[in-house]
Amino acid sequence: MSKICQITGKRAMVGNNVSHSNKKTKRKFNVNLFTKKFYWVEEDCWISLSISASGLRTINKIGLDAALKQAAAKGFLNA
């Protein structure tokens, strides 16, 4: 399973670790991602989403149905 938020489309970024001697080595900035189950009232079923913390805030703000429609329009959902 890839580390991509299904609501916002956030994914891991690549950057540098910079030591005290200013030596740079590659590192990855991962997304604050977790799996959460939601009850989708419109379809009368439970769905499991891999979402970031900001994706959860989006669902709390605009609702699950609107967030899923918005994510599907942008192409973030797999199904």
Buried (B, 14 or more C-beta within 10 A) or exposed (E): EEEBBBBBBBBEEEEEEEEEEEEEEEEEEEBEBEEEEBEEEEEEEEBEBBBBBEBBEBBEEEEBEEBBEBBEEEEBBEE
